[in-house]
Amino acid sequence: MKVVFDKSFHKSILKIQSQPIKSKITLIISSVEAANKINDIPHIKKMEGFKSYYRIRIGDYRIGIELEPNNTVRFILVAHRKDIYSLFP
């Protein structure tokens, strides 16, 4: 799948201080690039009430993504689980 990053995604990664979480985010990005379908991505869950928004769980953090046409995945935000649902989508 093709991967696109929002400016907010880059900013939210800079706010994370945990190095293990950052390395897991890198692994998730590479697994999304290697996936053929959205269901091939590990720890992904569809956001209720939204047609094309998903979240990926990494410990206490969540990555907010959007599935766009032509198998493009847009990474929108990374935030702690207590904050992600007020900020995304």
N, C-alpha and C positions, 0 to 999 in steps of 0.2 A: 504494500500500500504506500501511497505517496504521503509524506508528512509535511505539515506546514505549522509554523510556530507563531503565536501572537506575541506582541510586545509585552503584554501583561504576563505571559508565561515566563519570559526571560526575567522580568522584574521579580516575580514571585520565587523563582529559583534562587536569586541572590539573597532573599530574606531567610532562606533555610540555612541553619547553621550545622545541621547534622550531616557529616560526610557520608555515613552509610546510606542515608536516604537519598542523597544526591547520586550515589553510584547505582542505587536501585532505579532511579528515574532514568539514568542512561541505559540500563538494561531493558526497561519497559519501552523506551523509544526504539531501540534496536529490534525488539520483538514485534512492535507495531509495524515497522518497516518490512519485516520478514513475513508478516501475516498476509494471507490471501483473502480472508473474510474477517469481519468484525468479531465473530465468535471464536476465532483462533487466538485472540489476545487474552493473556491470563489476567484474572481478577477484574474483569470488566463487568459492569452492570449498567443497564439502561436507566436513565433518569425518568421517574414516573411523571407523566403529564407532558413530556417533551418528545417530539418525534425523532430528532436526530442527535440528542445529547446523551453522553455516557460519562461514567466515572470509573476510574481505576484506583483500586485500594492499594496503598503502600504503607503498612503499619498504621500509624495515627494520621497519615496524610492521604489526601485524595487528589488525583489529577482529573481535571475537567476537560473533556474532549468533545468535539463535534464531528460527526460523519457527514462529509460533503459529497456531492456527486462525483463520479469518476473515481471511486475508491480513494478519496483524499481524506485524511484525518487531520483535523486542526486542533492542536494543543492550545488550550485557552488559559488554564490556571492551575497552579499547585497551591494547596492551602491545607491547614490543619483541619481535622474532621469537624471541629466545633465552629469553624469559620466558613467552610466551603459552601454550605447550603444557603448562606445569606449573600454570598458573592457570585455564585454560579447557578444557573445560566443567567 
